[in-house]
Amino acid sequence: MQAEDVKSLLQEKLPGTQVEVEGEGCNFQLNLISDELAGQSPVKRQQQVYAHLNAWIADG
């Protein structure tokens, strides 16, 4: 998975979200700015983002 793949997926799943992705291979740092994630606890935000990435993570 490439950084652009991660960015495209998150922009598709979280419309209106500003997404920045740094890294390569299996190590990425994500910076997201989103009204949809605002007001959620850090754990809930992480769970929501990972829910969209879990299939790709599982595929390795």
Backbone as CSV, one residue per row, in Angstrom:
resi,resn,N_x,N_y,N_z,CA_x,CA_y,CA_z,C_x,C_y,C_z
1,MET,0.840,-1.166,0.000,0.000,0.000,0.000,0.889,1.234,0.000
2,GLN,0.540,2.176,-0.813,1.282,3.422,-0.917,0.530,4.535,-0.180
3,ALA,1.241,5.595,0.145,0.645,6.717,0.867,-0.556,7.287,0.116
4,GLU,-0.462,7.373,-1.203,-1.578,7.913,-1.991,-2.804,7.011,-1.922
5,ASP,-2.593,5.694,-1.814,-3.714,4.761,-1.662,-4.444,5.013,-0.347
6,VAL,-3.685,5.195,0.721,-4.268,5.463,2.035,-5.046,6.769,1.995
7,LYS,-4.441,7.789,1.416,-5.078,9.104,1.336,-6.378,9.027,0.542
8,SER,-6.352,8.384,-0.602,-7.549,8.263,-1.442,-8.664,7.522,-0.720
9,LEU,-8.321,6.428,-0.058,-9.327,5.644,0.659,-9.987,6.474,1.757
10,LEU,-9.184,7.167,2.553,-9.743,7.943,3.655,-10.552,9.133,3.156
11,GLN,-10.135,9.756,2.069,-10.917,10.854,1.505,-12.252,10.352,0.966
12,GLU,-12.265,9.140,0.441,-13.502,8.539,-0.060,-14.435,8.181,1.096
13,LYS,-13.898,7.577,2.146,-14.710,7.095,3.268,-15.111,8.202,4.238
14,LEU,-14.310,9.262,4.301,-14.583,10.382,5.203,-14.646,11.671,4.385
15,PRO,-15.720,11.875,3.619,-15.817,13.041,2.737,-15.640,14.353,3.507
16,GLY,-14.965,15.288,2.881,-14.740,16.590,3.492,-13.580,16.615,4.470
17,THR,-12.864,15.516,4.574,-11.740,15.413,5.502,-10.449,15.804,4.804
18,GLN,-9.676,16.642,5.472,-8.340,16.972,4.976,-7.405,15.874,5.459
19,VAL,-6.740,15.194,4.528,-5.907,14.036,4.862,-4.473,14.286,4.415
20,GLU,-3.544,14.098,5.339,-2.120,14.128,5.028,-1.535,12.785,5.450
21,VAL,-0.764,12.174,4.560,-0.161,10.872,4.845,1.331,10.957,4.574
22,GLU,2.118,10.520,5.539,3.567,10.440,5.376,3.997,9.014,5.659
23,GLY,5.000,8.551,4.959,5.545,7.224,5.201,5.471,6.363,3.968
24,GLU,5.855,5.104,4.144,5.840,4.154,3.034,5.810,2.740,3.586
25,GLY,5.556,1.799,2.703,5.522,0.397,3.120,4.394,0.135,4.091
26,CYS,4.751,-0.211,5.314,3.728,-0.510,6.322,3.741,0.488,7.475
27,ASN,4.488,1.574,7.337,4.558,2.584,8.392,4.112,3.934,7.856
28,PHE,2.986,4.410,8.373,2.432,5.684,7.938,2.083,6.541,9.144
29,GLN,2.189,7.837,8.957,1.681,8.796,9.929,0.546,9.531,9.246
30,LEU,-0.604,9.567,9.899,-1.782,10.206,9.336,-2.117,11.452,10.128
31,ASN,-2.448,12.518,9.412,-2.978,13.730,10.012,-4.302,14.006,9.325
32,LEU,-5.385,13.974,10.100,-6.715,14.181,9.549,-7.381,15.351,10.251
33,ILE,-8.032,16.196,9.466,-8.854,17.274,9.995,-10.242,17.045,9.438
34,SER,-11.197,16.810,10.356,-12.523,16.412,9.917,-13.582,16.835,10.922
35,ASP,-14.663,17.418,10.415,-15.804,17.721,11.275,-16.425,16.432,11.796
36,GLU,-16.364,15.374,10.994,-16.950,14.089,11.375,-16.250,13.485,12.593
37,LEU,-14.965,13.746,12.745,-14.203,13.188,13.860,-14.153,14.124,15.066
38,ALA,-14.547,15.374,14.871,-14.495,16.359,15.950,-15.415,15.945,17.092
39,GLY,-14.961,16.174,18.297,-15.766,15.876,19.467,-15.684,14.435,19.940
40,GLN,-15.011,13.587,19.178,-14.852,12.192,19.588,-13.579,12.052,20.420
41,SER,-13.568,11.056,21.274,-12.358,10.782,22.051,-11.272,10.279,21.096
42,PRO,-10.008,10.393,21.493,-8.934,9.883,20.633,-9.116,8.413,20.261
43,VAL,-9.587,7.607,21.202,-9.791,6.180,20.921,-10.882,5.995,19.873
44,LYS,-11.985,6.725,19.986,-13.079,6.612,19.016,-12.630,7.073,17.630
45,ARG,-11.828,8.146,17.571,-11.308,8.617,16.276,-10.438,7.544,15.645
46,GLN,-9.550,6.957,16.449,-8.667,5.912,15.934,-9.475,4.718,15.450
47,GLN,-10.476,4.306,16.207,-11.308,3.170,15.811,-12.016,3.441,14.490
48,GLN,-12.510,4.654,14.308,-13.222,4.981,13.076,-12.281,4.954,11.874
49,VAL,-11.085,5.486,12.028,-10.117,5.487,10.929,-9.661,4.060,10.626
50,TYR,-9.336,3.302,11.660,-8.888,1.917,11.456,-9.972,1.054,10.829
51,ALA,-11.228,1.333,11.122,-12.324,0.557,10.530,-12.263,0.614,9.008
52,HIS,-11.829,1.740,8.471,-11.722,1.886,7.019,-10.453,1.237,6.465
53,LEU,-9.448,1.075,7.298,-8.158,0.538,6.849,-7.956,-0.942,7.178
54,ASN,-8.799,-1.514,8.014,-8.587,-2.883,8.505,-8.436,-3.929,7.408
55,ALA,-9.215,-3.843,6.348,-9.117,-4.845,5.275,-7.725,-4.812,4.644
56,TRP,-7.194,-3.624,4.405,-5.867,-3.509,3.802,-4.785,-3.929,4.790
57,ILE,-4.975,-3.615,6.066,-4.007,-4.021,7.084,-3.959,-5.547,7.172
58,ALA,-5.104,-6.181,7.152,-5.185,-7.642,7.253,-4.525,-8.339,6.065
59,ASP,-4.586,-7.706,4.886,-3.974,-8.286,3.690,-2.453,-8.202,3.719
60,GLY,-1.937,-7.357,4.600,-0.488,-7.238,4.741,0.080,-6.438,3.641
